[in-house]
Amino acid sequence: MVKQDLGRYGIWSIGLRTEDPARRTELAEAAAELEELGFGTAWLGGSTGVHHAVPLLEATSRLAVATGIQSIWQHEAAGTAVRFAELDAAHPGRFLLGLGVSHAKLTEQYRRPYAAMVDYLDALDTAGVPADRRILAALGPKMLRLSRDRAAGTHPYLVTPEHTAEAREALGEGPLLAPELKLILDTDADRARTLARAHLAFYLTLPNYTNTFLRLGFTESDLTDGGSDRLIDAVYAWGDDDRIRSRVDEFHTAGADHVALQVIDGRPDDVLPRKAWRRVAEMVN
């Protein structure tokens, strides 16, 4: 999958996936609108599966759909390869398989994550899933190199422009770099940071993220009490349209090919922020 297929901007949302058949029409309508708004990719947020892409692909003709991410512990490689082949036959070239190792706190099977990912990619190779149709969630140097050598590139979550610059250096110019960025459409600093801290609290319990923050120059004090203002302002884009657009641009300037935009508004994940997506489309397209 070439970089142009994803476009420069996508929408990342846990709400774009469901196991509830009653929501399929809602998701199809949302996907069709995202395509009409000019977004290149819909990212199925959270620990998702290939099958979740079906209603979005069926409702659109150009929109790329990606898992952001599918945990290698929850979906065996053989089954993933079968579902990938079926989806690609029905919608050629429009699905990107995002894979990740998740977190030790969330996954009982979590052992030797790097080696497990290598084994998983070996199995996908054997099953015929092309390397350029998969992307890896990567934060640290080893997984970034694996993303360069065994996949189309990387989809880092909860990162800063500084991490994006480091990732681009590790990847080189060719591989795809598609970081995720959280947006809060509020100009009030106190409200925006309060909402961000409520959202960030869970992620601050996961060493994969906190260790990355420390490598980027944040301190332990930045990681307490829901995150310092410095940390919040680094990983959440909030403010008026110009300020948010400027923050998005920082990621492209740092080397991103595509930025996956996640709107944070404090509502449940299955409430799609479609009005906010329209506003974001006006900012970036």
C-alpha positions as a printed Julia matrix, in Angstrom:
285×3 Matrix{Float64}:
   0.0     0.0    0.0
   1.55    3.27  -1.09
   1.52    6.39   1.05
  -0.86    8.18  -1.3
  -3.54    5.57  -0.6
  -3.81    6.72   3.01
  -3.81   10.46   2.3
  -2.27   13.0    4.66
  -5.02   12.78   7.29
  -7.22   10.1    8.76
  -9.7     9.68  11.59
  -8.88    7.32  14.48
 -11.82    6.15  16.59
 -12.65    3.21  18.82
 -16.28    3.89  17.94
 -15.7     2.93  14.31
 -15.71   -0.74  15.26
 -18.49   -2.79  16.81
 -19.75   -6.31  17.43
 -23.33   -5.02  17.48
 -25.12   -5.66  14.15
 -27.53   -2.84  14.97
 -24.68   -0.3   14.64
 -23.52   -1.39  11.19
 -25.73    1.14   9.41
 -24.44    3.93  11.66
 -20.84    2.97  10.95
 -21.47    2.73   7.23
 -22.98    6.22   7.19
 -20.06    7.59   9.21
 -17.51    6.0    6.88
 -19.26    7.4    3.82
 -19.18   10.85   5.38
 -15.47   10.57   6.25
 -14.77    9.76   2.61
 -16.89   12.7    1.46
 -15.08   15.01   3.9
 -11.77   14.18   2.27
 -10.13   11.98   4.91
  -7.96    9.29   3.39
  -8.19    6.65   6.09
 -10.47    5.41   8.85
  -8.47    3.89  11.72
 -10.32    1.27  13.76
  -9.06    2.21  17.21
  -8.32   -0.09  20.11
  -7.7    -3.83  20.05
  -9.67   -4.47  16.91
  -9.89   -7.19  14.26
  -9.89   -7.46  10.48
 -13.62   -8.22  10.4
 -14.41   -4.81  11.88
 -13.35   -3.18   8.61
 -16.12   -4.81   6.57
 -19.01   -2.33   7.06
 -16.73    0.67   6.43
 -15.25   -0.75   3.24
 -18.64   -1.83   1.92
 -20.02    1.69   2.39
 -17.18    3.47   0.58
 -15.27    3.31  -2.68
 -11.96    5.07  -1.96
 -11.52    5.27   1.81
  -8.67    3.18   3.19
  -9.43    1.32   6.41
  -6.75    0.26   8.9
  -6.67   -1.57  12.19
  -5.07    0.62  14.81
  -4.19   -1.89  16.16
  -4.95   -5.62  16.07
  -3.23   -7.4   18.96
  -1.13  -10.36  17.91
  -2.15  -12.13  21.11
  -5.87  -11.99  20.4
  -5.87  -13.05  16.74
  -3.81  -15.93  15.41
  -1.76  -15.26  12.29
  -3.36  -18.04  10.22
  -6.88  -16.77  10.81
  -5.78  -13.19  10.23
  -4.27  -14.16   6.89
  -7.5   -15.84   5.76
  -9.61  -12.83   6.71
  -7.13  -10.46   5.1
  -7.27  -12.4    1.82
 -11.08  -12.37   1.84
 -11.21   -8.66   2.53
  -8.6    -7.82  -0.08
 -10.42   -9.87  -2.71
 -13.62   -7.93  -2.04
 -11.95   -4.5   -1.71
  -8.55   -4.64  -3.43
  -5.82   -2.5   -1.97
  -7.97   -0.61   0.53
  -7.24   -2.41   3.8
  -4.09   -1.93   5.9
  -3.4    -4.48   8.63
  -2.14   -2.66  11.72
  -0.51   -4.98  14.26
   0.81   -4.49  17.77
   1.99   -6.35  20.85
  -0.35   -4.51  23.26
   0.79   -4.27  26.91
   1.81   -6.7   29.64
  -0.83   -5.29  31.97
  -3.58   -6.02  29.45
  -2.47   -9.34  28.02
  -1.91  -12.5   30.02
   0.06  -14.13  27.18
   2.5   -11.2   26.95
   5.96  -12.77  26.66
   9.03  -11.7   24.66
   6.97   -9.24  22.58
   9.6    -8.53  19.95
  10.24  -12.21  19.25
   6.5   -12.86  19.22
   6.0   -10.17  16.6
   8.8   -11.61  14.46
   7.16  -15.04  14.62
   3.79  -13.54  13.73
   5.23  -11.75  10.69
   6.95  -14.97   9.62
   3.59  -16.72   9.7
   1.94  -13.94   7.69
   4.74  -14.17   5.12
   4.14  -17.91   4.79
   0.41  -17.29   4.37
   0.99  -14.72   1.64
   0.08  -11.44   3.39
   2.26   -8.82   1.66
   4.64   -6.86   3.87
   3.52   -3.6    2.28
  -0.06   -4.19   3.43
   0.74   -4.29   7.15
   1.95   -1.66   9.59
   3.3    -2.05  13.12
   2.61   -0.11  16.3
   6.15    0.86  17.27
   7.57    3.14  19.95
  11.09    1.92  20.67
  14.1     1.45  18.39
  13.84   -2.32  17.88
  10.19   -2.3   16.85
  10.77    0.73  14.63
  13.51   -1.16  12.78
  11.19   -4.15  12.43
   8.53   -1.84  11.0
  11.09   -0.66   8.45
  12.3    -4.12   7.48
   9.17   -6.29   7.69
   6.2    -3.96   7.12
   5.06   -0.88   5.25
   6.06    1.25   8.24
   4.73    2.25  11.63
   1.66    3.66  13.38
   2.89    5.07  16.73
   0.22    5.95  19.29
   0.39    8.66  21.96
   3.56   10.35  20.72
   5.01   13.8   20.13
   6.55   15.5   17.09
   9.95   14.77  18.67
   9.19   11.05  18.62
   8.03   11.4   15.02
  11.37   12.95  14.07
  13.24   10.1   15.79
  11.01    7.53  14.11
  11.64    9.06  10.69
  15.38    8.89  11.26
  15.09    5.22  12.27
  12.85    4.34   9.32
  14.58    6.3    6.6
  12.65    8.07   3.87
  10.78    5.17   2.3
   8.59    3.52   4.96
   5.22    4.9    6.0
   5.1     6.92   9.23
   1.55    7.48  10.47
   1.41    8.72  14.09
  -1.82    9.23  15.99
  -2.66   12.65  17.51
  -5.45   13.49  19.96
  -7.53   16.63  19.41
  -9.62   18.54  21.97
 -11.73   21.21  20.31
 -11.83   23.61  23.25
 -10.06   26.95  23.65
 -10.26   26.98  27.45
  -6.96   25.67  28.84
  -8.36   24.43  32.14
 -11.25   22.54  30.53
  -9.08   21.09  27.79
  -6.35   19.91  30.15
  -8.86   18.47  32.62
 -10.45   16.43  29.83
  -7.02   15.36  28.59
  -5.94   14.22  32.06
  -9.06   12.12  32.47
  -8.31   10.48  29.14
  -4.56   10.08  29.73
  -4.82    8.57  33.22
  -5.17    4.99  31.98
  -2.24    5.27  29.57
   0.0     6.51  32.37
  -0.36    3.07  33.98
   1.26    1.38  30.96
   5.09    1.24  30.95
   5.34    1.1   27.16
   4.08    4.69  27.08
   5.67    6.04  30.24
   9.08    4.68  29.27
   8.73    6.37  25.89
   7.91    9.67  27.57
  11.0     9.34  29.75
  13.16    8.6   26.7
  11.78   11.76  25.1
  13.0    13.88  28.02
   9.97   14.03  30.29
  10.55   13.38  33.99
   8.77   11.25  36.56
   7.09   14.41  37.86
   5.53   14.91  34.4
   3.81   11.53  34.78
   2.04   12.16  38.1
  -1.41   13.57  38.85
  -2.7    12.82  35.38
   0.24   14.43  33.62
   1.91   17.83  33.8
   0.78   20.72  31.63
   3.97   20.17  29.62
   3.08   16.53  28.92
  -0.58   17.25  28.2
   0.28   20.01  25.75
   2.79   17.74  24.0
   0.44   14.83  23.31
  -2.93   16.6   22.97
  -3.71   19.34  20.47
  -6.25   21.74  21.95
  -7.36   25.29  21.27
  -8.83   27.14  18.33
  -8.69   25.89  14.77
  -5.43   27.65  13.93
  -3.65   26.32  16.99
  -4.82   22.76  16.37
  -3.9    22.91  12.69
  -0.46   24.19  13.67
   0.01   21.21  16.01
  -0.99   18.78  13.27
   1.47   20.46  10.91
   4.26   19.91  13.46
   3.94   16.16  12.92
   4.2    16.47   9.15
   7.18   18.8    9.52
   8.82   16.22  11.8
   8.5    13.55   9.12
   5.01   12.07   9.27
   3.44   10.98   5.98
  -0.01   10.71   7.51
  -1.54   11.81  10.83
  -4.38    9.79  12.38
  -6.57   12.29  14.25
  -8.53   11.22  17.31
 -11.16   13.62  18.68
 -11.45   13.51  22.48
 -14.69   14.97  23.84
 -15.35   13.02  27.04
 -18.29   11.06  25.65
 -18.47    7.24  25.47
 -16.41    5.63  22.74
 -19.45    4.47  20.78
 -20.74    8.04  20.39
 -19.17    9.12  17.12
 -18.11   12.81  17.14
 -19.27   13.41  13.59
 -19.88   17.15  14.05
 -16.32   17.51  15.33
 -15.0    15.48  12.39
 -16.63   17.99  10.03
 -14.85   20.82  11.82
 -11.54   18.96  11.69
 -12.0    18.38   7.96
 -12.34   22.14   7.45
  -9.1    22.66   9.38
  -6.92   20.22   7.5
  -8.34   19.71   4.02
